[in-house]
Amino acid sequence: MLEHAFTISIELAGFRQVAPTALGDTRAAVYAASGKVEGPKLNGRIVPMSGGDFPLTRPNGVIDFDARYLIEADDGAIIYLQSRGFRWAKTPAIAARMARNEPADPSEYYMRVSPKFDAPAGPHEWLTKHMFVGVAEKLPGANRIHYFQVL
């Protein structure tokens, strides 16, 4: 059973690219400039420039995410988030539009993540004891990820 825990809306900045890598893929870096955490189980903000995403774009167009950044909960607790996942567009035209940072409807692509949290003992420790699934949306200059706790 899945239960919505919170949504992270994250603004991205500072895109850099290593292309092609020695392996023939494309590695990028994009930083977590700012963001909000809102939901029934966690609220707070993204600590500005505390990390980012280092995606690898495979030759078949699948983007393999590796994101790491900090959340500051409303009570001041600092929580580390590491998230791995995948994004791929349903057609080459949609992929090209998304590469230009243009809007795409979530029905036009697949974007899912699996996060892991490090949180201090206390009220946020529950994050370290459960599995989560993130259903993500790609927005121009941003991502919005809806996290669901696996009960």
Summary of the structure (lengths in Angstrom):
residues: 151
radius of gyration: 15.5
end to end distance: 5.4
largest distance: 47.4
contacts: 441
relative contact order: 0.21
helix: 10%
strand: 58%
